[in-house]
Every structure is written in C-alpha cells, then in structure tokens.
C-alpha cells in the first residue's frame, strides 16, 4: 500500500515577523537555535559595522520638511507616470532606505525620525530616548561626511543595505520553515527501524 502524501507545508508567519524584527529570532522559535544565532550575529555585525564606517549617520529617511523644496521626481513612463510626494518622494531621494528598512527594529529610529519631522531648532535635543540617532543630517554635515570620509561613508551605507537585503532571505527561511519537518524525520526514523521483510520462499522445481 502506497504511503499517503505528506500534508502541504504551512507557512510560519509568526516566525517570519519575528525574523524581521530581529534577524534569526524566528529560526530560534522554530528550534533552529544555531542557525538563528548565526543569522543574528552575521547580519547585525554587517549592519552596525557599516553604520560605524559612516559615523553612525548613513541610515536615515529625509522627512517631508527636508524634501519639500526639492524638485519633484517623475516616476513611471508616459500616462503611467506620476509625481512623487510624501514618503515616495523621500524614498526617491534616499532609495537606500528601501533595503536598509528590512534589517528590522535596528532601522526603526529612522522611521521615527521621519514621522516626527521635528525642526531641530524647536527640539534641539531630538526625540526622547533616540535623540538625533538616524535623523537626516544637515546638508553641510552630509557634505563634510562625503568629502572627508575617504569613501568610508559610501561603503558604510552599502554594508547596511546588504544586511537589510540579506535579512529578506532570513525572513523567507523562517516563513518556509525547516527543510525537513519533524513528521518527515519521524517517518525516516520509522523506516530505518523497520526490519526488512523476509523473502518469499519459492516451491521446489519452480524456476
């Protein structure tokens, strides 16, 4: 009798969300602790090393006040084109953040700074807790970082971008779950433990 086909694999959305918040956390929840710790250490090392190369000022999203006087960006072709505005306009001037965002909670201060959109004159100390961390640098400071950084500033944001994109693969790995499910491993163990069937004896004189 043929064995029944395995049930379709269920997607683990909780593990995927946890691995977005903190790389590898979803894998730890699934019992793949070594893999989860490896993902966490590798991606956070890459991300914060990139931040350090950029003087901790290469992950940010310009708020509306920072881009309101900049020229609008046309997105699309012909009748399908539209003029960017709001967060789309901010992302069109800082597309790196599209990749950096996927590192999870480590990039959330930049989102808070974007949403607050606070004039530094009104709030010189920045936001509570995070201060000016991941706030959009002033133009003169940004030019100084690019001019005096000896390419480290640009290299740094590339590292942070790669870390975010790699975490997309970690999120997918958590969503799909382990390559071999527990029930599949049980079936393999049972098959190994099952004794081989005895060969049927043939009657004498039969070829």
Residue pairs with C-beta under 8 A, 6 or more apart in sequence:
3 187
6 181
6 183
6 184
9 176
9 177
9 181
10 177
11 175
11 176
11 177
12 26
12 30
12 174
12 175
12 176
12 177
13 175
14 26
14 29
15 26
15 27
15 29
15 30
15 174
15 175
15 177
16 26
16 171
16 172
16 174
16 175
17 26
18 25
18 26
18 29
18 174
19 25
19 26
19 27
19 39
19 104
19 167
19 170
19 171
19 173
19 174
20 102
20 104
20 167
20 171
21 104
21 105
22 40
22 104
22 105
23 39
23 40
23 43
23 44
23 103
23 104
23 167
23 170
24 35
24 36
24 37
24 38
24 39
24 40
24 43
24 170
25 36
25 40
26 36
26 170
26 171
26 174
26 175
27 33
27 35
27 36
27 39
27 170
27 173
27 174
28 36
28 37
30 174
30 177
30 178
31 178
32 178
39 167
39 170
43 103
43 163
43 166
43 167
43 170
44 106
44 163
46 159
46 160
46 162
46 163
46 166
47 103
47 106
47 159
47 160
47 163
47 164
48 106
49 156
49 159
50 58
50 155
50 156
50 157
50 158
50 159
50 160
50 161
50 162
50 163
51 58
51 59
51 156
51 160
52 156
53 152
53 153
53 155
53 156
53 159
54 145
54 149
54 152
54 153
54 156
54 157
54 160
55 145
55 149
55 153
56 133
57 137
57 141
57 142
57 145
57 153
58 145
58 153
58 156
58 157
58 160
59 97
59 100
59 107
59 110
59 134
59 157
59 160
60 94
60 97
60 110
60 113
60 134
60 135
60 136
60 137
61 87
61 90
61 91
61 94
61 97
61 110
61 111
61 113
61 114
61 136
62 90
62 93
62 94
62 114
62 136
63 90
63 113
63 114
63 115
63 116
63 117
63 136
64 86
64 89
64 90
64 117
65 117
65 119
66 90
66 136
67 89
67 90
67 93
70 89
70 93
72 83
72 84
72 85
72 89
73 83
73 84
73 89
73 92
73 93
74 81
74 82
74 83
74 84
75 81
75 82
75 83
75 84
75 88
75 92
76 82
84 91
84 92
87 114
90 114
91 97
91 98
96 157
96 160
96 161
97 107
97 110
99 161
99 162
99 164
99 165
100 107
100 110
100 157
100 160
100 161
100 163
100 164
101 107
101 110
101 111
101 164
102 164
102 165
102 167
102 168
102 171
103 160
103 163
103 164
103 167
104 167
107 134
107 164
109 130
109 133
109 134
110 134
112 127
112 130
112 134
113 127
113 130
113 132
113 133
113 134
113 135
113 136
116 127
118 126
118 127
120 126
120 132
120 135
120 138
125 131
125 132
126 132
126 133
126 135
137 145
145 153
146 153
146 154
